[in-house]
Amino acid sequence: MSHRRRTGASARVAAVVGVGVFTGRHVLAELVGVAPALLDDEPYLRDLLAAAATECGATVRQVISHRFQPQGVTVLALLSESHASLHSYPENGSVFVDVFTCGNRADPQRAVDVLARALKAGQVHCTVVHRGDALA
């Protein structure tokens, strides 16, 4: 695997078609004040994470989930652009969210906003990490 940075015409062509662009945004969020029943509804959370990823401009490839006993759900979405996940804690009315997208086509913050609105979160705490090269 080569770790050389593209330069000149090669870099311009890569930027045009989106190949070799080493950049992304990683949004880590905690949603608090969510109705416990929503956070224990595995089918709802699967559909919601897939819809949020799609609405942010990402391409969903696969969604898997698991409901824990006595409560709580983990959902993972494999995206063409990377991944999205949520881990719910109904006993606390809270959920951890992690959305990372490579490139600059999808907006992971928008996915978190969609989740927060749908879950009617009382509070949202976000950290955004810019990764790789600066966003265009």
C-alpha positions, 0 to 999 in steps of 0.5 A: 500500500502506497502512502504517497500524497498525490500531486499535480494532475493526478491530484486534480483528477482524484479530487474531481471523481472523489478517489483518494480524497483522505478526509472525513468527519467523525461526530460523537454524540450523547442524546439525553432525555429520550423516552425509554420505550423508544430506546428499547424498540429495536426495529424502530432504532434500526429504521431510524439509523438507516433513515438518518444516514440516508438523509445525511447523504450517505449510502447504507449498505447493511444494518445489523442490530441486537437487543440486550436483556433486560434492555438496550439496543445496539445498531450498526450501519455499514455505509459506503462512506464508513459507519454509523452506530447507536447504543441505547440505555433506556434505564438512563433515557440516553443513547450514544451515537457515532457517525463517521463519513469519509469524503465530503459528500455526506454530512454526519452532523445532519444524521445526528440532528435527524436522530435527536429530532426523531427521539425528541432528545432533551439534550444533545452533546456533540463532538466533531472530529475532522480527520485527514486532509482539511475539508474542501 
